[in-house]
């Protein structure tokens, strides 16, 4: 595939992610932070996000599996996940977290579990999309091209 | 503030500090700003670090609050500002905020994905200089340097004033006349202020003061008070106090400025006689504590002031709280005060007096909780309204006359508050604060030590009030007399929502009645009002314990004439007080003490008031104090009340009779 074609596809894919709400303007901020001195910044941060999120989701699953659910703990985890997802720009994950927190407040364990599923789903979705995006970037760079700058 | 100008022009301090530390960034300020970021979320931490680096700041990060504290402690002057997350597993962000404020006196920015109002409010009351909602954007970080500059500017100003006051204070000691010291002091201070730029000797003193940030913690202040008592208030010279205290790292200048504030505070309480042994104990002016308390104290004090039973102890407790407020809130206290004084002059004489008294009372009374309020039912009603949820600052607390005040105050508020202060129901806030503060402190019996401890307890319960106190008061609004840094209305606002007891409010009001301070004083007092207001808030629960009455009386006995002086004197000192006190004791501690003191004071005041046939109009004053503006008005009110009360007791009314009936909070310049 030609570099220009790769770049075009990259742009299109990127835009679709924003359009469908997987990513928001915060992600753009991250992209803008990336520069020559820190060429892999976005990837590094996103990788951190992946690790952190998976840990949190694991903890949440564990907490909700308890006989007696400690909603305070659950809420704390969700809060953190909300914070990191919003910092990354993973909008749908963040929104799922917001909803999750509401049910935490209500201390509705079943609804919480449903929310956790939702969060989990959104998370893996955005993860795979971001990974696709990075792969495309790498291919462009490998082919000698430069990554198009998104607005 | 004209930050740009501050940075390049008059604000040489921050640059010089940076230069001293980093050696070469002063010219490029804000580049090179040394930031410490604390967040348990690694994603956010990394992003923040990157963003800050892009802003050309120097960044160090950690995901643990304990580690952050260690870093800060090991390198006291190694950072300019701290950014911390609210929710952290090992330590609550607010706790870290308090520690930093107390120990290092650095500006702290809180951040969280949580944007609920009460959390943000908590940040404000704990003394955070800003609150960022995640996700944090670059634009938000670009301007954080303003907090550093602002803080330094305020500190510098306070230091300057403190040092100048120091000299003036010695003079005062020798003066017997009640009125003269105040006049002289104020004259001196104003004169000094004018010479700030060129007073090299002062600068030398203050330069040493400038760098090390002395936190007048509760313990430190207790030591100070003990030393002063040991020496005797008249013989207590900074040098000897310093020796007695035997605190490493404390300089004579630190003690001197603190002593000034303390003296003013005592004068306020005792009125005529300067020999207020009892007061000494109760006086706990702590910059940080006071700051926090301001919002609360103001309210309580007012009430107490009304009853004229502001005990020194309560006041002290309040002061303690006040300093807490100073933690990092760089409130435009000065501005507020100026406004306040300005407005005061416009007040009717009687009203102004009331306010003054209230202010005085407020300062002292903050800690008075149990002051019986002879407020009329409607006043109470108004108060009650005001007392409704603290959180809803917007509440129009003043059903009655307070509304007037509120309206008056409200306009002031915008100026003062950082935006957090709600203009609306100052009165409500104030009253609320009072009640909230007063409540926990029911059990004070009025010893300084006791106060301190109680304050702590009281504070806990009053946490809300403390919240308000925290902000802004820290730095600027240090009322000379009591060393309560009322500072910005921020603190005040938050305090009010606490829901002060009606009683408190009314008691505060009562004090004003019957007191006829001079207009000039009012102006001065008004300036201090923020402090008073804060004081008032905390201790507004009026009880009627004889103990308090006694103590209050003592404190109240500060001759009305002194009030005049106090107000006069205090004004200039406001700034300095704020700075010197900078210690920033935990807000909570301060509040607690204040509460205790207030309770006691309240009780006393009540008793006093009864005798004095206080004009309840104070309520108007009181209610009218909106959180933002309320600070001032309440503050003022207490002073007035106190003055009035004192006068009544003394049997000598200052020039002219105060017609408190007509006194409304409106007059209180916010």
Interface residues (C-beta under 8 A of the other chain):
Chain A: X26 X29 X30 X32 X33 X38 X41 X44 X45 X48 X49 X51 X52 X76 X79 X80 X82 X83 X84 X86 X87 X88 X89
Chain B: X40 X41 X42 X43 X44 X46 X47 X50 X51 X54 X85 X87 X89 X112 X113 X114 X134 X135 X136 X137 X138
